[in-house]
Amino acid sequence: MAYQGNAPATAYTSTTKDTFSGDGSTTAFTLSRAATQNAIRVVVANVVQDPGVAYTCTGTTLTFTSAPPSGTNNIYVVHLGPPAATISPADGTVGGFFKGERGQVGQSGGAGDIFRVNEQTLNSDVTIDATENASCTGPLAVASGVTLTVTTGGNLSIV
């Protein structure tokens, strides 16, 4: 099946949970794996802690701003997993959904196509083929000496 963007995941990881016992004086704890303060959920005595306020985290070191109270396994940390991935479309897949003066379907140079960015003047020849639909927001002027061709079966809508 075709898709745009990053390939779907083929494997998943389970979450990690670290458990500690507070002693009323210790403020630094060592996590089982590196994390950032916004990539973990820290809970002390069943109260979720505020990242950057109640604790900081750098690498595998979790540091509380004040020592958690004494208790057996009264601190736990859930690693929420890696940050959500950003989508980086492949070259040539952005901006080429419509034809325009700068490119055609699938060309990375088509990122500023007239029918996508709503320029008001067409400055180079464009042909809308019989199997294509195109649209732009008007008014649309065609510069002197420039040809806009809509072949039989093709459609151009100016809104």
N, CA and C of each residue as an Amber inpcrd file, in Angstrom:
protein
   477
   0.8460000  -1.1740000   0.0000000   0.0000000   0.0000000   0.0000000
   0.8900000   1.2350000   0.0000000   0.5680000   2.2090000  -0.7930000
   1.3520000   3.4390000  -0.8700000   1.0330000   4.3420000   0.3150000
   2.0150000   5.1290000   0.7310000   1.8080000   6.0790000   1.8110000
   2.7620000   7.2470000   1.6290000   2.4510000   8.3580000   2.2720000
   3.3440000   9.5020000   2.2680000   3.9670000   9.6320000   3.6350000
   5.1940000  10.1190000   3.6900000   5.8570000  10.3050000   4.9680000
   6.7530000   9.1430000   5.3030000   7.0620000   8.9950000   6.5770000
   7.9570000   7.9330000   7.0260000   7.2790000   6.5690000   6.9260000
   8.1000000   5.5570000   6.7360000   7.5740000   4.1870000   6.6660000
   6.9550000   3.8120000   8.0150000   5.8770000   3.0230000   7.9980000
   5.2640000   2.5870000   9.2570000   6.2550000   1.7600000  10.0780000
   6.0970000   1.8020000  11.3830000   6.9720000   1.0380000  12.2680000
   6.7810000  -0.4530000  12.0390000   7.8700000  -1.1900000  12.1390000
   7.7930000  -2.6420000  11.9890000   8.0670000  -3.3500000  13.3090000
   8.5120000  -2.5870000  14.3170000   8.7690000  -3.1620000  15.6330000
   8.4520000  -2.1080000  16.6910000   8.0860000  -2.5590000  17.8480000
   7.7460000  -1.6600000  18.9350000   8.5290000  -2.0710000  20.1810000
   8.7450000  -1.1200000  21.0730000   9.4350000  -1.4350000  22.3080000
   8.4650000  -1.2800000  23.4680000   8.7340000  -1.9900000  24.5330000
   7.8790000  -1.8650000  25.7050000   8.3970000  -0.7110000  26.5710000
   7.5250000  -0.1940000  27.4280000   7.9360000   0.8730000  28.3230000
   8.7640000   0.3010000  29.4570000   9.6090000   1.1550000  30.0050000
  10.4590000   0.7640000  31.1240000   9.9720000   1.4900000  32.3660000
   9.9740000   0.7770000  33.4940000   9.5810000   1.3830000  34.7640000
  10.7050000   1.1670000  35.7670000  11.1640000   2.2640000  36.3660000
  12.1590000   2.1970000  37.4350000  11.4580000   2.4870000  38.7570000
  11.8210000   1.7620000  39.8050000  11.2230000   1.9520000  41.1250000
  12.3300000   2.2170000  42.1410000  12.0880000   3.1920000  43.0170000
  13.0680000   3.5600000  44.0400000  12.3640000   3.7160000  45.3780000
  13.1610000   3.6470000  46.4280000  12.6490000   3.8810000  47.7830000
  13.2770000   5.1680000  48.3180000  12.4190000   6.1260000  48.6630000
  12.9080000   7.3780000  49.2250000  13.3550000   7.1930000  50.6590000
  14.3360000   8.0420000  51.0770000  14.8070000   7.9770000  52.4600000
  14.7250000   9.3310000  53.1680000  14.1140000  10.3150000  52.5160000
  13.9640000  11.6310000  53.1150000  15.1740000  12.5310000  52.9520000
  16.2910000  12.0180000  52.4040000  17.4720000  12.8630000  52.2390000
  18.1070000  12.7570000  50.8490000  17.9370000  11.6390000  50.1710000
  18.5430000  11.4570000  48.8510000  17.7290000  12.2020000  47.7950000
  18.4360000  12.9630000  46.9440000  17.7520000  13.7030000  45.8740000
  18.1020000  13.1820000  44.4890000  19.1870000  12.4280000  44.3310000
  19.6120000  11.9310000  43.0140000  19.4460000  10.4210000  42.9410000
  18.8380000   9.9620000  41.8560000  18.6080000   8.5420000  41.6320000
  19.0940000   8.1880000  40.2300000  19.5610000   6.9610000  40.0530000
  20.0810000   6.5140000  38.7570000  19.0370000   5.6760000  38.0380000
  18.6530000   6.1550000  36.8670000  17.6680000   5.4490000  36.0420000
  18.3300000   4.2960000  35.2960000  17.5180000   3.3460000  34.8610000
  18.0420000   2.1810000  34.1390000  18.4230000   2.5100000  32.6950000
  17.9460000   3.6510000  32.2070000  18.3420000   4.0850000  30.8690000
  18.2450000   5.6070000  30.7960000  18.9740000   6.1760000  29.8680000
  19.0100000   7.6340000  29.7150000  17.6380000   8.1680000  29.3170000
  17.3630000   9.3960000  29.7780000  16.0730000  10.0290000  29.4770000
  16.2300000  11.5400000  29.5670000  15.1810000  12.2320000  29.1760000
  15.0850000  13.6710000  29.3960000  13.8790000  13.8950000  30.2950000
  13.8180000  15.0440000  30.9480000  12.7540000  15.2470000  31.9370000
  11.3560000  15.1980000  31.3440000  11.2040000  15.5070000  30.0510000
   9.8750000  15.4590000  29.4440000   9.5620000  14.1040000  28.8080000
  10.5130000  13.1710000  28.8770000  10.2910000  11.8450000  28.3020000
  10.0390000  10.7900000  29.3730000   9.8360000  11.2510000  30.6140000
   9.5340000  10.3300000  31.7140000   8.3780000  10.8860000  32.5330000
   7.6750000   9.9940000  33.2020000   6.6450000  10.3990000  34.1670000
   7.1400000   9.9420000  35.5340000   7.2870000  10.9140000  36.4220000
   7.7980000  10.6290000  37.7570000   6.6530000  10.7490000  38.7560000
   6.5190000   9.7160000  39.5900000   5.4430000   9.6660000  40.5780000
   6.0600000   9.3940000  41.9460000   5.7110000  10.2260000  42.9330000
   6.1800000  10.0460000  44.3070000   4.9600000   9.9150000  45.2050000
   4.8770000   8.8180000  45.9190000   3.7490000   8.5480000  46.8160000
   2.4170000   8.7410000  46.0880000   2.3510000   8.2210000  44.8670000
   1.1610000   8.2750000  44.0000000   0.7610000   9.6790000  43.5610000
   1.7010000  10.6180000  43.5810000   1.4550000  11.9760000  43.0930000
   2.3980000  12.2380000  41.9210000   1.8360000  12.5460000  40.7650000
   2.6430000  12.8380000  39.5790000   3.3950000  14.1420000  39.8220000
   4.7010000  14.1260000  39.4910000   5.5590000  15.2820000  39.7190000
   5.6660000  16.1360000  38.4480000   5.8920000  17.4260000  38.6320000
   5.9730000  18.3840000  37.5340000   7.4040000  18.4630000  36.9950000
   7.6120000  18.1060000  35.7010000   8.9700000  18.1540000  35.1380000
   9.5390000  19.5690000  35.1920000  10.8110000  19.6630000  35.5410000
  11.4630000  20.9630000  35.5860000  11.1760000  21.7460000  36.8590000
  10.1620000  21.3460000  37.6030000   9.8320000  22.0090000  38.8660000
  10.2020000  21.0870000  40.0300000   9.6370000  19.8890000  40.0410000
   9.9040000  18.9300000  41.1130000  11.1710000  18.1250000  40.8450000
  11.5700000  18.0050000  39.5810000  12.7520000  17.2110000  39.2480000
  13.3390000  17.6610000  37.9140000  14.5830000  17.2770000  37.7050000
  15.2380000  17.4050000  36.4090000  15.8270000  16.0530000  36.0760000
  16.1150000  15.8460000  34.8170000  16.7050000  14.5810000  34.3940000
  17.7050000  14.8600000  33.2840000  18.9130000  14.3690000  33.4860000
  19.9590000  14.4630000  32.4730000  20.6230000  13.1060000  32.3750000
  20.5790000  12.5180000  31.1920000  21.1480000  11.1780000  31.0230000
  20.4110000  10.1830000  31.8930000  21.1420000   9.4890000  32.7440000
  20.5100000   8.5030000  33.6320000  20.3120000   9.0420000  35.0490000
  20.5710000  10.3330000  35.2460000  20.4410000  10.9020000  36.5940000
  19.1400000  11.6790000  36.7420000  18.3080000  11.2260000  37.6610000
  17.0600000  11.8970000  38.0330000  17.3430000  12.6470000  39.3310000
  17.1450000  13.9720000  39.3250000  17.4320000  14.7810000  40.5020000
  16.1890000  15.5310000  40.9390000  15.7860000  15.3140000  42.1830000
  14.6330000  16.0110000  42.7570000  15.0850000  17.3420000  43.3530000
  14.2060000  18.3360000  43.3230000  14.5350000  19.6310000  43.9320000
  14.4990000  19.5410000  45.4510000  13.7340000  18.6240000  45.9890000
  13.7830000  18.3150000  47.4270000  13.6360000  16.8020000  47.5590000
  14.2270000  16.2670000  48.6040000  14.2570000  14.8120000  48.7860000
  12.8470000  14.2400000  48.9550000  12.5340000  13.1670000  48.2260000
  11.2410000  12.4960000  48.4160000  11.1650000  11.8900000  49.8240000
   9.9570000  11.7350000  50.3460000   9.8030000  11.1820000  51.6970000
  10.2400000   9.7190000  51.7710000  10.4570000   9.2730000  52.9720000
  10.8390000   7.8750000  53.1910000   9.6820000   6.9550000  52.8400000
  10.0160000   5.8190000  52.2680000   9.0020000   4.8330000  51.9210000
   9.5990000   3.7380000  51.0740000   8.9820000   2.5760000  51.1050000
   9.4480000   1.4510000  50.3120000   8.7960000   1.5080000  48.9300000
   9.6340000   1.5910000  47.9210000   9.1560000   1.6690000  46.5310000
   8.1080000   2.7630000  46.3400000   8.3050000   3.9050000  46.9950000
   7.3310000   4.9970000  46.9060000   7.6120000   5.9700000  45.7510000
   8.6440000   5.6880000  44.9680000   8.9760000   6.5080000  43.7980000
   8.9950000   5.5790000  42.5910000   8.2920000   5.9680000  41.5460000
   8.4660000   5.2160000  40.3050000   8.5180000   6.1530000  39.1200000
   9.2440000   5.6990000  38.1140000   9.4940000   6.4800000  36.9110000
   9.1250000   5.6210000  35.7110000   8.2320000   6.1290000  34.8870000
   7.8540000   5.4270000  33.6610000   8.4870000   6.1610000  32.4900000
   9.2800000   5.4440000  31.7280000   9.8870000   6.0040000  30.5170000
   8.8130000   5.9940000  29.4330000   8.4790000   7.1650000  28.9520000
   7.3650000   7.2890000  28.0080000   7.7320000   6.9000000  26.5900000
   8.9750000   6.6380000  26.3330000   9.4040000   6.2510000  25.0020000
  10.0170000   7.4300000  24.2830000  10.5160000   7.1820000  23.0790000
  11.1580000   8.2630000  22.3310000  10.1270000   9.3010000  21.8970000
  10.5740000  10.5230000  21.6410000   9.6480000  11.5470000  21.1600000
   8.9960000  11.1030000  19.8560000   7.8450000  11.6470000  19.5870000
   7.1770000  11.3440000  18.3230000   8.0850000  11.7440000  17.1700000
   8.1110000  10.9190000  16.1550000   8.9670000  11.1920000  15.0060000
   8.4290000  12.3590000  14.2020000   9.3350000  13.1000000  13.6290000
   8.9120000  14.1420000  12.7060000   8.8190000  13.5190000  11.3260000
   7.9420000  14.0220000  10.5340000   7.7670000  13.4790000   9.1950000
   8.5450000  14.3330000   8.2210000   9.4270000  13.6870000   7.4970000
  10.2180000  14.3600000   6.4770000   9.8590000  13.7450000   5.1310000
   8.9670000  14.3940000   4.3830000   8.5850000  13.8330000   3.0910000
   9.7970000  13.6770000   2.1790000   9.7840000  12.6530000   1.3940000
  10.8730000  12.4040000   0.4590000  10.9710000  13.5290000  -0.5540000
  12.1900000  13.7460000  -1.0600000  12.3730000  14.7590000  -2.0950000
  11.4310000  14.4860000  -3.2590000  10.8710000  15.5460000  -3.7840000
  10.0050000  15.4150000  -4.9410000   8.5640000  15.0960000  -4.6150000
   8.2090000  15.0290000  -3.3240000   6.8290000  14.7000000  -2.9950000
   6.0580000  15.8820000  -2.4270000   6.7150000  17.0100000  -2.2240000
   6.0520000  18.1780000  -1.6580000   5.9180000  19.2440000  -2.7220000
   4.7420000  19.8050000  -2.8450000   4.5440000  20.9250000  -3.7520000
   4.2000000  20.5300000  -5.1630000   4.2390000  19.2700000  -5.4800000
   3.9750000  18.8560000  -6.8440000   2.5970000  18.2690000  -7.0470000
   1.6390000  18.6250000  -6.2180000   0.3080000  18.0710000  -6.3500000
  -0.4730000  18.7320000  -7.4740000  -0.0500000  19.9020000  -7.8920000
  -0.6680000  20.6050000  -9.0040000   0.4350000  21.1120000  -9.9050000
   0.1080000  21.3210000 -11.1650000   1.0840000  21.8930000 -12.0760000
   1.1530000  23.3860000 -11.8780000   2.2920000  23.9400000 -12.1980000
   2.4630000  25.3760000 -12.1030000   3.6820000  25.7940000 -12.8710000
   4.0070000  27.0290000 -12.7560000   5.1020000  27.5330000 -13.5650000
   6.4650000  27.0580000 -13.0970000   6.5730000  26.4850000 -11.9070000
   7.8740000  26.0640000 -11.3940000   8.0780000  24.5580000 -11.4160000
   7.0960000  23.7830000 -11.7480000   7.3140000  22.3460000 -11.7310000
   6.0620000  21.5700000 -12.0480000   6.2060000  20.2540000 -12.0480000
   5.0920000  19.3720000 -12.3190000   4.9800000  18.3670000 -11.1850000
   3.9710000  17.5380000 -11.2600000   3.7250000  16.5300000 -10.2350000
   5.0100000  15.7590000  -9.9420000   5.3650000  15.6840000  -8.6560000
   6.5160000  14.9090000  -8.2360000   7.8540000  15.6090000  -8.3070000
   7.9290000  16.8230000  -8.8060000   9.2080000  17.5190000  -8.8770000
   9.3880000  18.3940000  -7.6480000  10.5580000  18.2790000  -7.0100000
  10.7940000  19.0820000  -5.8140000  10.8270000  20.5660000  -6.1570000
  11.1780000  20.9200000  -7.3720000  11.1860000  22.3190000  -7.7820000
   9.7860000  22.8910000  -7.8850000   8.7660000  22.0360000  -7.7720000
   7.3840000  22.4860000  -7.8790000   6.8350000  23.0350000  -6.5810000
   7.6940000  23.3050000  -5.6010000   7.2360000  23.7440000  -4.2810000
   6.5190000  25.0850000  -4.3180000   6.6690000  25.8680000  -5.3670000
   5.9990000  27.1590000  -5.4290000   5.0080000  27.2220000  -6.5610000
   4.4360000  26.0860000  -6.9460000   3.5030000  26.0480000  -8.0640000
   2.4160000  27.1000000  -7.9220000   2.0750000  27.7230000  -9.0280000
   1.0840000  28.7940000  -9.0130000  -0.2670000  28.3340000  -8.4610000
  -0.6330000  27.1020000  -8.6990000  -1.9420000  26.6360000  -8.2690000
  -1.9670000  26.2050000  -6.8060000  -0.8330000  26.3240000  -6.1510000
  -0.7790000  26.0020000  -4.7380000  -0.5740000  27.2460000  -3.8860000
   0.2180000  28.1890000  -4.3620000   0.5230000  29.3590000  -3.5440000
  -0.2850000  30.5910000  -3.9340000  -1.1320000  30.4460000  -4.9160000
  -2.0600000  31.5000000  -5.2920000  -1.4210000  32.7900000  -5.7750000
  -0.3580000  32.6700000  -6.5510000   0.1780000  33.8600000  -7.2020000
  -0.9000000  34.3740000  -8.1510000  -0.8090000  35.6120000  -8.5480000
  -1.8690000  36.1890000  -9.3700000  -1.5480000  36.2420000 -10.8530000
  -0.2740000  36.0640000 -11.2200000   0.0980000  36.1320000 -12.6240000
   0.8800000  34.8950000 -13.0150000   0.4690000  34.2580000 -14.0980000
   1.1700000  33.1150000 -14.6560000   2.2340000  33.6590000 -15.5950000
   3.5110000  33.3200000 -15.3430000   4.6040000  33.8920000 -16.1110000
   5.3150000  32.9050000 -17.0200000   4.8960000  31.6540000 -17.0720000
   5.4730000  30.6830000 -17.9970000   4.3890000  29.7060000 -18.4310000
   4.6220000  29.0640000 -19.5750000   3.6260000  28.1670000 -20.1590000
   3.2860000  27.0020000 -19.2320000   1.9930000  26.6740000 -19.1690000
   1.5110000  25.5420000 -18.3790000   0.4410000  24.8330000 -19.1910000
   0.4950000  23.4850000 -19.1430000  -0.5330000  22.6710000 -19.7950000
  -1.1720000  21.7670000 -18.7550000  -2.5000000  21.7920000 -18.6820000
  -3.2580000  20.8860000 -17.8300000  -3.6990000  19.7450000 -18.7460000
  -3.1610000  18.5550000 -18.4880000  -3.4340000  17.4140000 -19.3590000
  -4.8510000  16.8820000 -19.1800000  -5.2730000  16.0180000 -20.1080000
  -6.6300000  15.4750000 -20.1330000  -6.9710000  14.6830000 -18.8640000
  -5.9910000  14.1480000 -18.1880000  -6.2450000  13.3290000 -16.9910000
  -6.0450000  14.1160000 -15.7050000  -5.9440000  15.4440000 -15.7960000
  -5.6240000  16.2420000 -14.6220000  -6.6980000  17.2750000 -14.3070000
  -6.7930000  17.5930000 -13.0280000  -7.6220000  18.6970000 -12.5480000
  -6.6800000  19.7000000 -11.9060000  -6.9540000  20.9830000 -12.0630000
  -6.1370000  22.0240000 -11.4420000  -7.0600000  23.1040000 -10.9230000
  -6.5780000  23.8200000  -9.9110000  -7.3510000  24.9300000  -9.3890000
  -6.4130000  26.0070000  -8.8850000  -6.9170000  27.2290000  -8.8420000
  -6.1840000  28.3310000  -8.2490000  -7.2000000  29.3490000  -7.7680000
  -6.7320000  30.2290000  -6.9070000  -7.6020000  31.2750000  -6.4040000
  -7.3180000  32.5360000  -7.2040000  -8.3490000  33.0940000  -7.8000000
  -8.2020000  34.2480000  -8.6900000  -8.1380000  35.5560000  -7.9540000
  -7.9860000  36.6250000  -8.6540000  -7.9570000  36.6710000 -10.1070000
  -6.6510000  36.0940000 -10.6510000  -6.7130000  35.5850000 -11.8760000
  -5.5470000  35.0110000 -12.5330000  -5.2960000  35.7810000 -13.8170000
  -4.0950000  36.3390000 -13.9370000  -3.6870000  37.0140000 -15.1690000
  -2.6390000  36.1460000 -15.8380000  -2.6680000  36.0790000 -17.1590000
  -1.6670000  35.3450000 -17.9250000  -0.7950000  36.3910000 -18.6070000
   0.5050000  36.3640000 -18.2920000   1.4290000  37.3570000 -18.8240000
   1.4970000  37.2970000 -20.3430000   1.8500000  38.4090000 -20.9590000
   1.9770000  38.5090000 -22.4150000   2.9730000  37.4670000 -22.9200000
   2.5820000  36.7160000 -23.9600000   3.4380000  35.7100000 -24.5650000
   3.4190000  34.3720000 -23.8590000   2.6490000  34.2460000 -22.7970000
   2.5570000  33.0020000 -22.0320000   1.2780000  32.2780000 -22.4220000
   1.3550000  30.9380000 -22.4970000   0.1960000  30.1470000 -22.8840000
  -0.2350000  29.2430000 -21.7400000  -1.5230000  29.2950000 -21.4290000
  -2.1430000  28.3830000 -20.4780000  -3.0420000  27.4850000 -21.2980000
  -2.7310000  26.1770000 -21.3350000  -3.4910000  25.2400000 -22.1530000
  -4.1970000  24.2380000 -21.2560000  -5.5070000  24.0730000 -21.4590000
  -6.2720000  23.0350000 -20.7780000  -6.7420000  22.1010000 -21.8800000
  -6.1360000  20.8980000 -21.9360000  -6.4830000  19.9710000 -23.0020000
  -7.8820000  19.4020000 -22.7930000  -8.4730000  18.8710000 -23.8380000
  -9.7930000  18.2740000 -23.7490000  -9.7870000  17.1800000 -22.6910000
 -10.7020000  17.2590000 -21.7590000 -10.7750000  16.3080000 -20.6560000
 -10.1120000  16.8380000 -19.3970000  -9.2200000  17.7980000 -19.5160000
  -8.5850000  18.4160000 -18.3590000  -9.5190000  19.4600000 -17.7700000
  -9.3230000  19.8000000 -16.5110000 -10.1790000  20.7830000 -15.8510000
  -9.3590000  21.8160000 -15.1070000  -9.7520000  23.0900000 -15.2350000
  -9.1450000  24.1810000 -14.4880000 -10.2630000  24.9650000 -13.8420000
 -10.1840000  25.1070000 -12.5270000 -11.1620000  25.8970000 -11.7930000
 -10.4440000  27.0880000 -11.1780000 -10.9940000  28.2790000 -11.4050000
 -10.4660000  29.4860000 -10.7820000 -11.5420000  29.9670000  -9.8240000
 -11.1990000  29.9640000  -8.5610000 -12.1630000  30.3140000  -7.5230000
 -11.9680000  31.7550000  -7.1250000
